[in-house]
C-alpha cells in the first residue's frame, strides 16, 4: 500500500455540488454522472499515479472504479466528499472477468471490501505511514509488520481486502523476481528513489510499495 496525498478535487465537481438548492440536491446515485463523475475519476487516477489505492496494481479509467473508503452504506454523508474517494482496481485478476462466469476469481480490494470499515482496524492509504504496516516476502506474500502495535490493523486489512489472494501473490512475485541480482546498496537506493516518484507519464510503477520494501531488505 502506498500513501496517497489527496488534492482538492476538480473545480467543476465543487461547483456542481454548490448548485444545491431547495429543489435539487447532488446525489451519488441519482445525478452524479458525466462530466463531473468522469473528471473526479480521472483526478483520482492522476493523484494515485495510476495504481490501485489498495494493492498497487496498475489501473486506468477502464480498469478501475471510484471507491468510497468509508462506505456509503454506513457514511452516506461522505458519498460525495472528495477526501473519501479513491480509485480501486476491479478486484479480480487482470486476465479474468467475473462476468464471463469464471469460478477461479478471488475478489480483492474494493470489490471484496464492500461495506467493511473499522476505524481502528482499517489501514488507510491516506495516512503517511500506511506502508509501514506491511512487509512482503520473496514469493509475493504480504504480511503484517513486525511492529506489534500495527499488527492487528495490518492483519485485518489484509484479510478484508483479500490482499493475499493467489493472483496478487503471483503478480507481486513476478515484479520481485525482476529486481536485478547483486545490487549494491547505492544501486538499490537509486531504484528506491525512482520507485517513490512518478515517471514521465505521471505514473507509478506497479506494486511500487512492494518493490521499495524488498529493496530495503539486506541481501542474503
N, C-alpha and C positions, 0 to 999 in steps of 0.2 A: 504494500500500500504506500502510495506517495502523497505527500502533503499537497493539498490544493489551496492555493491562495485565491480567495474569491474577489471578484471585481464587483462593480456596482450594477452590472447588467445593462442591456440595451436601453437607450433612452426612449425608443418607441414603446417598449414594454412598460416603462414607468409612466409615460404619458397615457398609454391605453388604460392603465389602472386608475389614473387620476380622472378619467372621464366618468367615474361612478357618480350616480345621482339617484334620486328617488325612484326613477323609472327603469334604471339599468344598473346592474352590478356585474363587475368582472367575475367570471366563474370558470373554474378549470374544466368542467365537463360540458358546459353549455355554450360558451362562446370564446374560449381560448383556442385560437386557431391561427393559420397563416394570415398576415405575415408575422405577427408578434411571436407565435409559438416557434416558427422556423428560426427567427432571429435569436430567440432565447437558446434554442438547441445548438445553433452554431456558436453562440457565445460560450456555452458550457464546454464544447469541444475545444475551442481555442484556449480557454484558460486552463484546461486539463492537459494540453499538449497532445490531444487525440489519443489518450489512453483511458481505459475504464477506471472509474473512480475507486473501484474496489480491488480488482485483480491485476490491473495494469496491462491488460491485453490491448492491442491497437484497435481503435474503433474509428468510424467515420459517421456521417449523417445516416447512411442507410443501415449501418450495423450497430446502432445504439438507440437508446430511448432515454427520455427525461425521467430521472429517478427522484423521488422525494425521500430525502434522508430521514426525516421524521415523517412517518407515513400519513397520508391524507386521512386514512380511516380514524386515526387517533388524534391527529392535529389538523383538522380542516382549515383552521385559521392560517396555517402556513402553506396552504396549497399553491399560492401564487407569490410566495416570498422567495426572491431570487437566491437568498443566502441558504435556502433549504433545498435548492435544486442542484442536481448533479447529472452527469451523463454516464450511464451504465451500459456495458455490453449486453447482448441479447440474453445471455445466461445459458447458452448451450454451445457445444463445440463449433469451431469455425466451419467445419465441413459437414455439419449436421443441422437439419432443420426439423424441429418437432412437428411442424405442420405436415411433414411427409409421413408421419406415423412411426418414426424410429423408436424402438424400445431401449436403445442404448443411451439416450440422452440423460445426463446428470445435470440438473439445474444448478446454477450458481449465480452469485452476485445479485443484482436487483430482482431477477426473476424468482430466485429462491428466497430472498429476504422477505418479500411480500410486505406484510404489515408489522413485521417484527422490529422493535426498537426498545432498547433498555438503556435508560440514562446512565447507568453505572457499568454496563457490560458491552455496550456498542463502541468499538473503536472507530472514531470519526476521521475520515481523511482530511477534515478541515482543521485538525489540531496539528501543531507544528512537529510534535514528536511521534506521530502515528506510526512511522516506520520502525521505531524502537520497540514496538510491541511484538514484532515478529522476527523470526530467523528462518533461513532456508537451507535445506540440505543439498548435497551434491546431486541427489536424484530427483530434485524438484519439489520435495515436500515443503510445506510451510508449517512452522511450529511456533508455539508461544515463546516469547523471550525467556531468558533465564532470570530476569528480574522478577522476583516473587510478587511484588505489588501489582505488576502489569499482567500477570499470567491469567487470572480469571477472565478479564475482558478479552484478552487475546484468544483464549481457548473458545469462548462463547462466540466471538465474531467469526472465527474460522469455521465453526460448525454451522452457524446460522446462515452464512453466506456461501457455504459449500466450497470454500477456497482450496480444499484438498481433494476435490473430485479428480478422477483419473485424467480427464482431458487437460486440466490446468497443470497437473503434475507433469504430464508429458511435455507440454509446451514450455514450462519453466526449465525442465531438464534439458531441453534442446538448446535454449539460449545459454544455459550454464556451460554446456559442453562446448559451445562455440568460443568460450573465453580462451585466448591463446595460452599455451603452456609456457612455463618458465619466465613469467613476467617478473621484472624487478619491482621493488616497492615503488620506485619512481614511476615506472610504466603503468603500474596498477593505479596509482594516484591520478595520473593523467586521464585514464579511462573513467575513473570515478567522476572527475570534474566534468568530463564530456557528457556522461550519462545523467548528470544532475541538471544539465542545461537543455534547452530546446535546440533542435537542429535548424538548418537554414530554412526549412519548410514550416517552422514553428511547431514541430512535433517532438515528443519524447520517444526514445527507443522503447519498444515494447518490453514489459517486465523490467523496467529500469531499476526499480527498488530491489528486485531480486539480484540483479547483476551487481549493484552497488554493495549489497550485503556480502555477496560472495567475494568480491574483490577486496573487501576489508579483512577477510579471513587470512590467517597465516598460511603460507604454502607448506604442505606437509610432504 
